[in-house]
Amino acid sequence: MQLFAVGLLQILSVANASTPAPRAQLDSSATVNAVIVAQRKFIETWRLEWLRSDWYRWVASGRQPVASERLKTYTWAAEVECARRDAKSGVDVANNAGVLEAPWASEQRALVRPACPGWISRGSLTPDASLVLDSALTPARRIRIAHARDSLLTLVRDAANAFPRDQFLVMQHLRLLLDQSYRAPRYLDEAMRVANRCDIYREFCESLRGLVFARRGMIDSAAKAFAIMQAEVNKGDYCFQDNTLALMPMLEGGAFSGTPPACETRVAMNERFWWLADPLWSDSINERRVEHDARNMSRILTGAFTRSERLDWMPAKGVYHVNNAELYMQLITRYGWPSQMLWPVAAQQKEIAQGDSTTLVRFRQGVDPIASMQSPPVTTYAYAKENRVHTSPNWDALLSPFTASSSDWHLDASTDADGKAAWAIEHFKRDRPLYDIADHQMQTWRRKDSLVFAIAASWPSARSGVSAARGGYAATLVRSTGVGDAHAVARANGSVGSTTRFRVALPADSSLLSLEFIGQNALKSDARMRFALLPEIPLAKLYSGEVALSTPLLVKVAPGRRASARASGAVSVIANADDAAVHMYGTTTVGERRIGLYWESYGFRTGDMLQTTVHVERADALGKLVRVGITRGGVLHQLRGTRVTWSAVVSGTSDVLSESAELDVSGLRPGAYVITIASQTRDGRGAMSWRDVIVMARN
């Protein structure tokens, strides 16, 4: 198999060798050897300047190493607890999202050296080096390195032009151009020309093009190039190479444990993952997959030598026996290139168990020069939080997407669903923030052969910190029935501080819906919520005598407005679903004294004596309920404790009975409640539905 194909999963076979992969003795051998020698010299020069830069920054800052309690380790920044001691194995393992865990048990390695990704704390001394490698250097050293790279580029450019079909030379030419591209646009222009004139084999050349497009911010073009690459690579081989499983949330002892799944199973699971992990369905680009493919190709270019500027790809020697290539493969696949790496000038020591004895391994505090210093056993790879997004769903959604709820996705990579600090199993940096839409209310109504779906939501101002003065957004409701299918069913324009409402007719089958807000003009961020539409049985498929109720919908009631029930014979203010969808709340957290309820009854026959009960119950069991008032037909009824009941004869010929009422909740204490509606006929046919509500404190 060609070098490119092997590299997608294993960094490159050269990661375990002391020299680049064995190559055929072609006419280019002497030229290639000269390039290898020159590039090794440059890499060692860069590493020396990097270590000196870090040493200079820390000495200039006056900071001292900080001791970790769990390991006998000293690091310059206590930003993350790097490791913990596993009670069963006695091995120090990563304390984060499983960076060192193999996708399945049979492929686990003895990775005793933990990689410790974490977030950059405030007061960071080093600029973000995730895109601009030389940002890790001080300004003066950055200039010296740029000049040295230009000299190396001249050598590599001449070699690549002389032997345009030599894969190694083309790769290194492109890599140096990308690393130097922060200096001037001409380097990216040249990189694009190198990729376009590539004439080796198509999947390799399209990967180069995809990487350059991604670095230029041309995500659409990058997606097309990477798609061609994926189509060209043999499916069987590509299945082996593909490392998408590293991004998936694995269950200990659960799916994929024991033995790797069959190729067909992996391909299907990968496609499902990319479908669900796509940040936005309202555009035609899966930017998360583009980022994944770009990371793979960037890693391949960087892994052509046993040591790159910042990473040692070779297995660590001595007591560690670490497969560095596999460790770094998972690190970069999941999180991309670090913004900072915090180890070079730290004094560290660690106890290593060897049989019945324990060896204390020490790493001396660095001195200048420290070019030969080996990576210490505990390394912190730090990432900037800004615009970091976690788009993969949890495991339940991957296994059963058509039962997923909006809580199965949590987009903030640095917090959990409760807002506590966390570390996601994968994340990437977008050009714009992407926020979860938390506050919303959705509703499904049954019709003869279809469903009517309504949703109301607002821009997540509290999470994004965006005020109403910041402009508007384009709202899209997207429906998807599976991989490769996503189409908009409704569009509207919204503004921060207002509520966006959609009402659409949908087929009564399983699907996923995605509500997406794309910021416009001054609003430089996006928001999204994704969930399964659980199909309800349409009216035409109800059994004879079967009855049902829709979930009660919370509806805004204007001052002086009163709702009544259609079954009572009065004229209803909330007349039907169309009216209710226009006035529905965009949240289930209410602070008004009065709220409207709208629901529908299905399957009841003309002439039925229908007894309906509205029940309000405290969900958190704190304190007792005070009285709640309910208004129907202009008459105020006081609930007896927590409920009110009335009876009416069903009239008319419609299969859908529209019901509405008004609740006076001014006497309720703040907290969580459940509003339950139950309807029953004298012959025992009945149904029940409910909605959770949070009542806020009122001024």
Order of alpha helices (4+ residues) and beta strands (2+ residues): alpha-alpha-beta-beta-beta-beta-beta-alpha-alpha-alpha-alpha-alpha-alpha-alpha-alpha-alpha-beta-beta-beta-beta-beta-alpha-beta-beta-beta-beta-alpha-beta-beta-beta-beta-beta-beta-beta-alpha-beta-beta-beta-beta-beta-beta-beta-beta-beta
